[in-house]
Amino acid sequence: MTAPTTTPPRPATPGRAAGSRWTSRGAVHGVLLLAALYSVLPLVWLATSATKSVGDFSTSGAFEFADWHLWDNLRNLFTTEDGVFLDWIRNSVLYAGVGALLGALICTACGYAIAKLDFPGRRALFAVTLAGVLVPPTALALPLYLLASHLRVVDTFWAVFIPLLTNPFGVYLARTFAEASVPDEVLEAARLDGAGELRTFATIALPVMLPGFVTILLFQFVSIWNNFFLPLVMLTDPELFPMTLGIYQWGTRAPQFPDYNPLVITGSLLAVIPLVVAFLVLQRQWRSGLSAGSVK
């Protein structure tokens, strides 16, 4: 009997492999380009529309500059209704700036405690934290309102500020980062030298976890700055509104009073600028924090 003949594998065609590689690369670049346009075009529209007057919206294109009315729009923005927009800026800075700083510190401390301290119920506490990540913030608005009503803090600064100090995702991220970056040997050496847990966290763990802390800080800042539903439920006094809720209130009046359209657009443009600046200033820290936290 003759042995069955086997057909040798067909060598790959260099031109075909190169063509498929370039095709796949072009598809990826095309998807990335569409995603970039989807993200950037609204900002371009805000920048062009903020320079228009009420009449220019009907006589010029969406991405077209008309007569330069930006300074007039800014002056009207800061003087309408006795300058209430300045109060909204102050409130947003307090809610997002102070709230994000304290919230990131609380989340970092909680994540470090879950990762490095041995206490009863640690696993159960982490399981509850993971469950909290899955709960949408809108589902907590009504319970928070009932609790604030029981404490008689509705329509006050604290009704919005206090609930923003906790973030289950921040605790989860801090716990992951602490396990990956804080050595147990260094902590044990500090405890043998007589350092307490608070001092160990402040002088050893927190500096090591600084990239993770900045990442949580940035997430907290963006979340609080864009927060809308909780202030909508808690607040009725316009002087306590953040920028998101105040601009929304003006936007509801725009169909009846077109003069509010330039105010809404210019205010929205100003509201986006701090987020862009925060990402540009902190991009090195939060990118390293995300990559280090994902190693574990």
Buried (B, 14 or more C-beta within 10 A) or exposed (E): EEEEEEEEEEEEEEEEEEEEEEEEEEEEEEEEEEEEEEEEEEBEBBBBBBBBBBEBBEEBEEEEBBEEBBEBBBEBBBEBEEEBBEBBBEBBBBBBBBBBBBBBBBBBBBBBBBBBEEEEEEEEBBEEBBEBEEEEBEEBBEEBBEBBEEEEBBBBBEBBBBBBBBBBBBBBBBBBBBBBBBEEEEBEEBEEEEBEBEEBBEEBBBEBBBBBBBBBBBBBBBBBBBBBBBBBBBBEEEEBBBBBBBBBBBBEBBEEEEEBBBBBBBBBBBBBEBBEEBEEEBEEBBEBBBEBBEEE
